[in-house]
Amino acid sequence: MIQTTTTAPSETSIDSHAGAAFFCRELYRHGWQQVDHPRVLIAGCGAGHEAVAVGQELRAEIDAVDVEDFVPAELKNLTGVRFQVASVCQLPFESNTFDAVFYHHVIEHVDDPVGSLRELDRVLKPGGWLFVGTPNRHRLISSIGAHEQSEWKPTLANKLGDNLRDWKDRLTGRFENRFGAHAGFSHQELDKLLAQHFTERTWLTREYIAFKYASSRLSALLPLVTNPATCWFAAPSIYVLCRKAKP
């Protein structure tokens, strides 16, 4: 089960990272306790705090990669996470290495999303899990629950600015990842890409939204956002857990 804390969560606490906490919860729901000597890849680790939190929660060996080194020196020195600079499209690992991969809000930034999924499939063990989260390209509103990042703060002005840029890009025909827009993918688009490698795909968008916002000021909107008839445009992001087939 997901551990809780009675004190204010630190940057490396699982409670500080809804996506990581949900990923861990789903793995435990799928029998993670039975995995011997688990090894997990954080594909696109940013400043590294999620990687540390996942390692502590899953009691797993963690490798974490990103195209640049954003990880503070103290985090590298105080944890057992193996941080590397590497592209998710060309990973420095043997095939069939990892029991699970956390690919959270990264694929929309990758130049070759198809190639990245091919690589992640390669390094996953048979029976391993891949968790993917990305912005919903059909969303009406952006950045509602976005958390603070190294170069972005979740102020009202910044959230309004994100939405104005999204709609400007839509109106000018540039609302695509390849143009630098934070567009993401629609459910259908991402599912088509994933289907090339994973026959088992469990869509968890509504479950994730309920998990993240149940106790927030936005909880009153949950019936709208999680309704199957409206989720396709009301959900700001989409989430899926895939499993690699066993031989």
VOGUZA-448492 format. One record per residue (C-alpha): residue number from 1; z negated, x, y. Coordinates in nm, 2 decimals. Example, Ala and Ser with C-alpha at 12.3 -4.5 7.8 and 13.67 -1.06 7.14 Angstrom:
# residues 2
+-----+--------+--------+--------+
: num :     up :   east :  north :
+-----+--------+--------+--------+
:   1 :  -0.78 :   1.23 :  -0.45 :
:   2 :  -0.71 :   1.37 :  -0.11 :
+-----+--------+--------+--------+
# end
This chain:
# residues 247
+-----+--------+--------+--------+
: num :     up :   east :  north :
+-----+--------+--------+--------+
:   1 :   0.00 :   0.00 :   0.00 :
:   2 :   0.05 :   0.10 :   0.36 :
:   3 :  -0.27 :   0.27 :   0.49 :
:   4 :  -0.43 :   0.14 :   0.81 :
:   5 :  -0.64 :   0.30 :   1.07 :
:   6 :  -0.92 :   0.17 :   1.29 :
:   7 :  -0.85 :   0.43 :   1.56 :
:   8 :  -0.56 :   0.46 :   1.80 :
:   9 :  -0.26 :   0.59 :   1.60 :
:  10 :  -0.13 :   0.94 :   1.66 :
:  11 :   0.23 :   1.03 :   1.69 :
:  12 :   0.23 :   1.13 :   1.32 :
:  13 :   0.05 :   0.82 :   1.20 :
:  14 :   0.25 :   0.58 :   0.99 :
:  15 :   0.13 :   0.30 :   1.22 :
:  16 :   0.31 :   0.46 :   1.51 :
:  17 :   0.65 :   0.41 :   1.34 :
:  18 :   0.75 :   0.06 :   1.22 :
:  19 :   1.07 :   0.18 :   1.05 :
:  20 :   0.89 :   0.45 :   0.85 :
:  21 :   0.60 :   0.22 :   0.76 :
:  22 :   0.85 :  -0.05 :   0.64 :
:  23 :   1.04 :   0.20 :   0.44 :
:  24 :   0.72 :   0.32 :   0.27 :
:  25 :   0.61 :  -0.04 :   0.20 :
:  26 :   0.94 :  -0.12 :   0.04 :
:  27 :   0.93 :   0.18 :  -0.18 :
:  28 :   0.59 :   0.10 :  -0.30 :
:  29 :   0.71 :  -0.26 :  -0.37 :
:  30 :   0.98 :  -0.11 :  -0.59 :
:  31 :   0.75 :   0.11 :  -0.80 :
:  32 :   0.72 :   0.43 :  -0.60 :
:  33 :   0.38 :   0.49 :  -0.77 :
:  34 :   0.56 :   0.58 :  -1.09 :
:  35 :   0.78 :   0.85 :  -0.94 :
:  36 :   0.67 :   1.20 :  -1.06 :
:  37 :   0.67 :   1.48 :  -0.80 :
:  38 :   0.87 :   1.27 :  -0.54 :
:  39 :   1.10 :   1.43 :  -0.29 :
:  40 :   1.23 :   1.25 :   0.02 :
:  41 :   1.49 :   1.34 :   0.28 :
:  42 :   1.46 :   1.23 :   0.64 :
:  43 :   1.83 :   1.23 :   0.75 :
:  44 :   1.81 :   1.27 :   1.13 :
:  45 :   1.45 :   1.36 :   1.20 :
:  46 :   1.45 :   1.39 :   1.57 :
:  47 :   1.11 :   1.53 :   1.69 :
:  48 :   0.98 :   1.52 :   1.33 :
:  49 :   0.69 :   1.28 :   1.37 :
:  50 :   0.83 :   1.02 :   1.13 :
:  51 :   0.89 :   1.29 :   0.87 :
:  52 :   0.53 :   1.39 :   0.88 :
:  53 :   0.41 :   1.03 :   0.86 :
:  54 :   0.64 :   0.95 :   0.57 :
:  55 :   0.52 :   1.26 :   0.38 :
:  56 :   0.16 :   1.16 :   0.42 :
:  57 :   0.21 :   0.80 :   0.33 :
:  58 :   0.43 :   0.86 :   0.02 :
:  59 :   0.25 :   1.17 :  -0.09 :
:  60 :   0.59 :   1.34 :  -0.13 :
:  61 :   0.77 :   1.66 :  -0.07 :
:  62 :   0.97 :   1.62 :   0.25 :
:  63 :   1.29 :   1.78 :   0.38 :
:  64 :   1.41 :   1.68 :   0.72 :
:  65 :   1.73 :   1.76 :   0.90 :
:  66 :   1.90 :   1.71 :   1.23 :
:  67 :   2.20 :   1.86 :   1.41 :
:  68 :   1.96 :   2.02 :   1.67 :
:  69 :   1.61 :   2.15 :   1.65 :
:  70 :   1.39 :   1.90 :   1.84 :
:  71 :   1.07 :   1.97 :   1.64 :
:  72 :   0.78 :   2.12 :   1.84 :
:  73 :   0.65 :   2.45 :   1.70 :
:  74 :   0.30 :   2.31 :   1.64 :
:  75 :   0.44 :   2.04 :   1.42 :
:  76 :   0.63 :   2.29 :   1.20 :
:  77 :   0.33 :   2.51 :   1.17 :
:  78 :   0.07 :   2.24 :   1.08 :
:  79 :   0.27 :   2.04 :   0.82 :
:  80 :   0.44 :   2.10 :   0.49 :
:  81 :   0.76 :   1.94 :   0.60 :
:  82 :   1.07 :   2.16 :   0.56 :
:  83 :   1.27 :   2.12 :   0.88 :
:  84 :   1.63 :   2.24 :   0.90 :
:  85 :   1.92 :   2.22 :   1.14 :
:  86 :   2.20 :   2.06 :   0.94 :
:  87 :   2.46 :   1.79 :   0.96 :
:  88 :   2.41 :   1.48 :   0.75 :
:  89 :   2.78 :   1.51 :   0.67 :
:  90 :   2.73 :   1.86 :   0.51 :
:  91 :   2.38 :   1.88 :   0.36 :
:  92 :   2.24 :   2.21 :   0.23 :
:  93 :   2.10 :   2.06 :  -0.09 :
:  94 :   2.20 :   2.04 :  -0.45 :
:  95 :   2.33 :   1.71 :  -0.59 :
:  96 :   2.07 :   1.47 :  -0.73 :
:  97 :   1.78 :   1.62 :  -0.54 :
:  98 :   1.60 :   1.34 :  -0.37 :
:  99 :   1.42 :   1.02 :  -0.49 :
: 100 :   1.46 :   0.85 :  -0.15 :
: 101 :   1.64 :   0.90 :   0.18 :
: 102 :   1.53 :   0.76 :   0.52 :
: 103 :   1.84 :   0.71 :   0.74 :
: 104 :   1.70 :   0.52 :   1.03 :
: 105 :   1.90 :   0.46 :   1.35 :
: 106 :   2.11 :   0.77 :   1.29 :
: 107 :   2.44 :   0.65 :   1.14 :
: 108 :   2.56 :   0.51 :   1.47 :
: 109 :   2.55 :   0.86 :   1.62 :
: 110 :   2.74 :   1.03 :   1.34 :
: 111 :   3.10 :   1.13 :   1.39 :
: 112 :   3.19 :   1.05 :   1.03 :
: 113 :   2.97 :   0.77 :   0.90 :
: 114 :   3.17 :   0.73 :   0.58 :
: 115 :   3.13 :   1.10 :   0.51 :
: 116 :   2.76 :   1.08 :   0.58 :
: 117 :   2.71 :   0.81 :   0.32 :
: 118 :   2.91 :   1.01 :   0.07 :
: 119 :   2.68 :   1.31 :   0.12 :
: 120 :   2.36 :   1.10 :   0.10 :
: 121 :   2.49 :   0.94 :  -0.22 :
: 122 :   2.55 :   1.29 :  -0.36 :
: 123 :   2.20 :   1.43 :  -0.29 :
: 124 :   2.02 :   1.12 :  -0.42 :
: 125 :   1.91 :   1.11 :  -0.78 :
: 126 :   2.03 :   0.83 :  -1.00 :
: 127 :   1.80 :   0.54 :  -0.94 :
: 128 :   1.71 :   0.68 :  -0.59 :
: 129 :   1.67 :   0.47 :  -0.28 :
: 130 :   1.85 :   0.49 :   0.06 :
: 131 :   1.71 :   0.30 :   0.36 :
: 132 :   1.95 :   0.24 :   0.65 :
: 133 :   1.87 :   0.09 :   0.99 :
: 134 :   2.12 :   0.07 :   1.28 :
: 135 :   2.18 :  -0.15 :   1.59 :
: 136 :   2.35 :  -0.48 :   1.52 :
: 137 :   2.69 :  -0.47 :   1.68 :
: 138 :   2.69 :  -0.85 :   1.72 :
: 139 :   2.35 :  -0.86 :   1.90 :
: 140 :   2.31 :  -1.04 :   2.23 :
: 141 :   2.02 :  -0.83 :   2.36 :
: 142 :   1.94 :  -0.46 :   2.31 :
: 143 :   1.63 :  -0.24 :   2.33 :
: 144 :   1.37 :  -0.52 :   2.30 :
: 145 :   1.13 :  -0.33 :   2.07 :
: 146 :   1.25 :   0.02 :   2.13 :
: 147 :   0.98 :   0.28 :   2.14 :
: 148 :   0.95 :   0.59 :   2.36 :
: 149 :   1.18 :   0.87 :   2.29 :
: 150 :   1.20 :   1.23 :   2.42 :
: 151 :   1.45 :   1.14 :   2.70 :
: 152 :   1.40 :   0.76 :   2.72 :
: 153 :   1.10 :   0.54 :   2.81 :
: 154 :   1.07 :   0.17 :   2.72 :
: 155 :   1.04 :   0.05 :   3.08 :
: 156 :   1.19 :  -0.29 :   3.19 :
: 157 :   1.44 :  -0.11 :   3.41 :
: 158 :   1.56 :   0.11 :   3.12 :
: 159 :   1.59 :  -0.19 :   2.89 :
: 160 :   1.79 :  -0.39 :   3.15 :
: 161 :   2.01 :  -0.08 :   3.20 :
: 162 :   2.08 :  -0.06 :   2.83 :
: 163 :   2.19 :  -0.43 :   2.82 :
: 164 :   2.41 :  -0.39 :   3.13 :
: 165 :   2.58 :  -0.09 :   2.97 :
: 166 :   2.63 :  -0.28 :   2.64 :
: 167 :   2.80 :  -0.57 :   2.82 :
: 168 :   3.01 :  -0.35 :   3.04 :
: 169 :   3.13 :  -0.17 :   2.73 :
: 170 :   3.21 :  -0.50 :   2.56 :
: 171 :   3.41 :  -0.63 :   2.85 :
: 172 :   3.61 :  -0.31 :   2.88 :
: 173 :   3.67 :  -0.28 :   2.51 :
: 174 :   3.46 :   0.03 :   2.46 :
: 175 :   3.17 :  -0.11 :   2.26 :
: 176 :   3.22 :   0.13 :   1.97 :
: 177 :   3.02 :   0.42 :   1.84 :
: 178 :   3.32 :   0.65 :   1.88 :
: 179 :   3.32 :   0.60 :   2.25 :
: 180 :   2.95 :   0.70 :   2.28 :
: 181 :   2.82 :   0.34 :   2.30 :
: 182 :   2.50 :   0.26 :   2.11 :
: 183 :   2.70 :  -0.01 :   1.93 :
: 184 :   2.59 :   0.02 :   1.57 :
: 185 :   2.75 :  -0.19 :   1.30 :
: 186 :   2.77 :  -0.55 :   1.21 :
: 187 :   2.62 :  -0.66 :   0.87 :
: 188 :   2.97 :  -0.70 :   0.73 :
: 189 :   3.09 :  -0.36 :   0.85 :
: 190 :   2.79 :  -0.16 :   0.72 :
: 191 :   2.79 :  -0.35 :   0.39 :
: 192 :   3.15 :  -0.26 :   0.33 :
: 193 :   3.08 :   0.11 :   0.39 :
: 194 :   2.77 :   0.10 :   0.17 :
: 195 :   2.95 :  -0.08 :  -0.11 :
: 196 :   3.17 :   0.22 :  -0.17 :
: 197 :   2.87 :   0.41 :  -0.31 :
: 198 :   2.59 :   0.16 :  -0.38 :
: 199 :   2.63 :  -0.16 :  -0.59 :
: 200 :   2.27 :  -0.25 :  -0.54 :
: 201 :   2.20 :  -0.34 :  -0.17 :
: 202 :   1.91 :  -0.55 :  -0.06 :
: 203 :   1.94 :  -0.67 :   0.30 :
: 204 :   1.60 :  -0.67 :   0.47 :
: 205 :   1.68 :  -0.75 :   0.84 :
: 206 :   1.47 :  -1.06 :   0.86 :
: 207 :   1.18 :  -0.91 :   0.66 :
: 208 :   1.18 :  -0.60 :   0.88 :
: 209 :   1.18 :  -0.80 :   1.21 :
: 210 :   0.89 :  -1.01 :   1.08 :
: 211 :   0.70 :  -0.70 :   0.97 :
: 212 :   0.75 :  -0.52 :   1.31 :
: 213 :   0.69 :  -0.82 :   1.55 :
: 214 :   0.44 :  -1.04 :   1.37 :
: 215 :   0.15 :  -0.92 :   1.59 :
: 216 :   0.35 :  -0.85 :   1.91 :
: 217 :   0.41 :  -1.05 :   2.23 :
: 218 :   0.75 :  -1.13 :   2.08 :
: 219 :   0.62 :  -1.31 :   1.78 :
: 220 :   0.70 :  -1.65 :   1.93 :
: 221 :   1.07 :  -1.56 :   1.89 :
: 222 :   1.05 :  -1.48 :   1.52 :
: 223 :   1.17 :  -1.83 :   1.40 :
: 224 :   1.49 :  -1.78 :   1.60 :
: 225 :   1.55 :  -1.42 :   1.51 :
: 226 :   1.48 :  -1.45 :   1.14 :
: 227 :   1.66 :  -1.78 :   1.09 :
: 228 :   1.97 :  -1.71 :   0.87 :
: 229 :   2.19 :  -1.92 :   1.10 :
: 230 :   2.11 :  -1.71 :   1.41 :
: 231 :   1.99 :  -1.37 :   1.28 :
: 232 :   2.35 :  -1.24 :   1.28 :
: 233 :   2.34 :  -1.23 :   1.66 :
: 234 :   1.97 :  -1.26 :   1.74 :
: 235 :   1.86 :  -0.95 :   1.55 :
: 236 :   1.88 :  -0.64 :   1.77 :
: 237 :   1.92 :  -0.42 :   1.46 :
: 238 :   2.00 :  -0.46 :   1.09 :
: 239 :   1.83 :  -0.30 :   0.78 :
: 240 :   1.92 :  -0.25 :   0.42 :
: 241 :   1.77 :  -0.08 :   0.11 :
: 242 :   2.02 :   0.06 :  -0.14 :
: 243 :   1.97 :   0.20 :  -0.48 :
: 244 :   2.19 :   0.45 :  -0.66 :
: 245 :   2.31 :   0.34 :  -1.00 :
: 246 :   2.17 :   0.51 :  -1.30 :
: 247 :   2.41 :   0.65 :  -1.56 :
+-----+--------+--------+--------+
# end
